[in-house]
Amino acid sequence: MAEGISKIPADAEDTGPKKSFWGHLNDLRAALIRSVVVIGIALVVCLFLSPWIVRVLMYPLERMHMFDRPRPTVTLQIGDTKLGPFEVTRENFPGLPPGDAPNVVFRVGTATVGKEQVATLTIDPAAKPAETSGIRLHNFSPTEGFMVAFHVAIYAALAVSSPFWIFFMGGFILPALNLKERSVIFSWLGWSCVLFLAGVLSTYFVLLPVALRASVQYSQLLGFSSQDWRADEYINFVCKFIFGMGLGFQFPLVVLFLVKIGVLTHAHLTKYRRHVAVLSLILGAVLTTPEVVTQVAMAIPLYLLYEVCIWIAWYWERKKLRAEGGAPA
């Protein structure tokens, strides 16, 4: 991670003009104003795109049953309205098409027989049953729809505009650093972005569907219905969960930073393995639903990242000893 900085002299500094305290304060104010402006513009754009963003956030809800074994289903379609799909067995519907998990759509309609109009039930070979988790999101007040759109837009605006406000704040901080310090900052910032994206993507595609399914099963275990959720609470849960996991994946950088400044060593990291395992479980309970499956699902990658930190710390110490002539190459 820090391989590319050794060739830069430690005393390499910019020789630009020095600014007074008020000059730095004006630069900070300008950076903050630009950041607020770009976040505001992104917020307005995301408000118009909020229906599409909501569909993106509902994708983990549709993948709740991705680890289930497929089962035969039947869907009733009345006009443009679909009821189901409902899970069935071949004993109840012996006429199901062949296959392990056929999905049949029955279209309810009407037909004229003589002078009378009767109901008809036909199989629609072209229609496909809608993928659904059985969960319905609701707004329970006149203003809740706008609040949902605003919460979605503010989370999306912070994410979309992050390259810009990071650039503005970096333009204020970087002039105070020398070339070596800038190289270190860029290196660690790059790894931070990689780990953050890894946490976000793994949560969005894997952990969130597992957590949502566990929540449904736990509600059913307690005897409560789990079919109707408040939309605002679902959006807040999903956004905080994704953001929290992205932050949780910064854990290796914190550990390696402490190793780099000499607070921790390879021996310390090896000694505290069991403590970190417990800490990973605690973080899993704090950042996810307080349930064993999701808690372990987050704790495992965090602990594996800690093991990677141990190997990196060992490599850094061995490299330092070789440079000092204290270990064989």
N, C-alpha and C positions, 0 to 999 in steps of 0.2 A: 504493500500500500504506500509505503514511503520510499520506494526504491528510487524514484526519479528526482529526489531533492538533494541527494548527497553531492552532486556536482556543482551546486550553486554555492558560492561563498556565503558563510554565515553572516558576514558584515555587509552584504550587498544591500544597499538602501537607495531609495530615490533621493535625488538632490533638489527636489522642487521647493518652491517657496513655502515657508512655514506660515500657518494661519493663526490668528488669535482665537480665544475661546468663543467670542461672538461670531467669528467667521465659521467655526465648526458648528455652532448652534444654528446658524442660517442654513448651512448645508444639510443638517439633520431635518430641519423644518421643510426644506425643499424636497428631500427624499420622502418624507412622510406624506406631504401633500400629493406628490406624484403617485405614491402607492395607493392612497385613498381614491384618487381620481380613476386610476386604472381598475381598481376593485369595483368602484361605482359603475363604470361603463360595462364591465363584465356582468355585474348584477342585473342591469337593465336587459342585456342580451339574454341572460339565462332565464329571466322572467318570461320572455317570449318563448323560450325553448323548454319551459318547465314540464309540459306534457310529455315530451320525448325523454327528458331526464327521469321523470317518474317511472316511465316504462323500463328504463335501464335499471333503476333501483328495485323494481319488482321482479327482475330476472331471477335473483336467488330464491324468491318465493316460488317461482315456477319450477325450480330445480330441487325442491324439497324431497321429492321421491326418487331422485336420480340413483340411489343405491338400493331401491326396492326391486324385487323380482317382478317383471311385467306380468300383469294379469288381464284376462279378458274383460272388456268394458262394453257398455251399451250407452248410447247417447240418444236422447229424444230431441228432435228439432221441430219446433212449431214456428213456421215463418222464419224470421231472422233470430229467434230466441232458441238457445240450446240449453237443455237440462241435462246435467251430467258432465263428464262420463261417470256411470255407476259401475262398480265392480260386480261381476256376476260369475257364475260357475256354469260348466257345461251341463250339470244336472238340472239347473233352472232353465237354461237356454240350450237345448240339445242341437238346435239348428245353426249354431255359430260356425263361421267359416273355419277351415283348418288352420293350424298354427298354434304356437304356444300362448300368444296373447293377442287374439284378433280384436279389433276395435270396430264395432258395428254402429252405424248411425241410422236410426229409424226416423223417417220423416212423417209427421202427422199432418194430414190434409183432409180434403173433402172431395166427394165425387157425387155426380147425379145419377141415380139409378131409377129409371122410369120418371116418376114425378116427385120422387123424394131425394133429399140430399143426405148422404151418409158419410161418416168419418172413415178415413182410410189410414192404413199404417203400412208404409213401404220402406224397403231398405234403399238407402241412397248410396250407390257404389262410388260416387265421385266425392262425396263429402268426407271430411276427416274430423274426428272429435277434437274439440279444443283442449289443449294442454292446460290443466288447471290443478291447483293445489287444494281446492276446496275452501280456501280462505278468501273472505271478502273484506275489503277495506272500506271504511265509512267515514264520512264527516258528520258530526253531530251538532253543529251550530252554523248559523249563516255566515260567520266570518272564518270558519275553519278551513274552507277551501283556499282562501287567499293566504292564510297562515302557512298551509302546507306548501303552496307555490313559493312563498317567500323563503321558507326554511330550505327548500330544495335549491332555490336560486342562490342563496348566500353560501351554502356549502360548495356548490358548483363554481361560483364566482371566485372563491378563495383558491380553489384548485386550478381553475383555468388561468387565472391571472398570476399565479405563483412565479412563473419565470420572470415576469415584469417587475413585481415588487421585490423579489430577491435581487434582481439586477440593480434596482434603484438603491436598496439598502446596502448592497455590496459596493456601489459607487461611493457611498459615504465612508464605509469601513476600510476598504482596501488601500486608499492613499496613506493610511497610518501604518501600513505594514511594509516590511522590506521584501525583497524578491523571494527569499527562502520561505518566509512566513506565508506569502501569497501562494506559493507552490503547494505548501502543506494544506492550506485552507481549500484550494481547488481539489486536491486529491481526496481529502476527507469528505468534502461536499459531494463529490462524484459517487463515492461509496455509500454515502447517506441516501442519495437519490435511488441508487440501485436497491438497497435494502428496503427503503420505504415502498417502492413499487412492488418488490417481491411480497411484502406483507399485505399490501392492498389487493394484489391479484389473487394470492392464495386465499385470502379471506372472501373475496367476492365470488370466486368460482367453487370453493370447497367448504370453508368453515361456516360461512353464512347459511347455506342450505342445511348443513348439519345442525347448526344452532337453532334455526327456525323449526326444523322437524322435531328436535328435542323439546322445544317449548310446547309444541302441539301435543306431543305424547305425554308430557308431564301434566298438562292441563287435563287431558283425558284421564290420566291416572287418578287425579283428584276428583274426578266426576264432573268437571266443568266443560261447557261447550267451548270449542276453540275455532269456530268458523267465522266469527266476526271480530275484526280488529279495528282500532282507531287509526286512521291513515296518518295523522300527525305523529303519533307515538311510534308507528312502524318506520316512518322516514327518519325520525331522530335516532332510533335504535340502529338502523342500518348504517347511517352516516357516521355516528359515533363509534360503532363497532369497527368499521373500515379504517377510520382515522386512528383509532386506538391501536389497532394491530400494526398500522404503519409506524406509529411511534414505538411500539413494543419491539419491532425489528431493528430499532436503533440501539438496542442493548449491547450488541457486540462492539459498536463504536465506542460506547462509554467504557467498556472493559479494556479495549485496546488503548484508549487514551490514557487510562490510569496506568497501564503497563508502560506506555511510552514515556510518561513523566516520572516513572520510578516508584509509584505508590504500590503497585502490584508486580509480582514476578511470576514466572512459570510455576515455581513451587507453591506460591499462594493459590494460583488458579487450580492446580491439581488438588490441593488440600481442601478447597471449598466446593468440591463437586457436589456433595450431598446437600450443602446449603443452597446452591444454585438450583438444584432439582426442586427443592421445596419452594424457592422463590419463583420459579417458573410456573408452578401450580398456582401460587397465589396470584401472580399476574394474569394467569388464565381465568381465574375466578373474578378478578376485578374488571378486566377488559372484555369479557364475554359473559354469556348467561351463567349464573351460578349452578352449573350442572356438570356432571363428571365427564360426559363425552366431549363437549366443547372445551372444557378446562384442560383435558389431556391433549386435545387436538392442537391447542395453542402452546402448551408446555413442551411438547415434543420438539417442534422446530426451534423454540428458544433455547432449549438445552443442547440441541445439535449445533446451533450457532456458537454456544459457549465452548463446546468441544473444539470447534474450529479455532476459536480464540486461543485455546491452550496450545494448539499446534503452531499458530502464528507467533505466540510469545516464546515458545521453545526455539523457533527458527531465528527470531530476533536476538535472543540471548546467545545462541551458538555463533551467529554472524558477528556479534560484538566481540566474543572471545577470540574468534579467528583473527579479527582485525587487530586485537591487542596481543596476538601471539600466544594466547593461553589455551588454545584447542587446536587439534590437528584439522587440516582442511578436508 
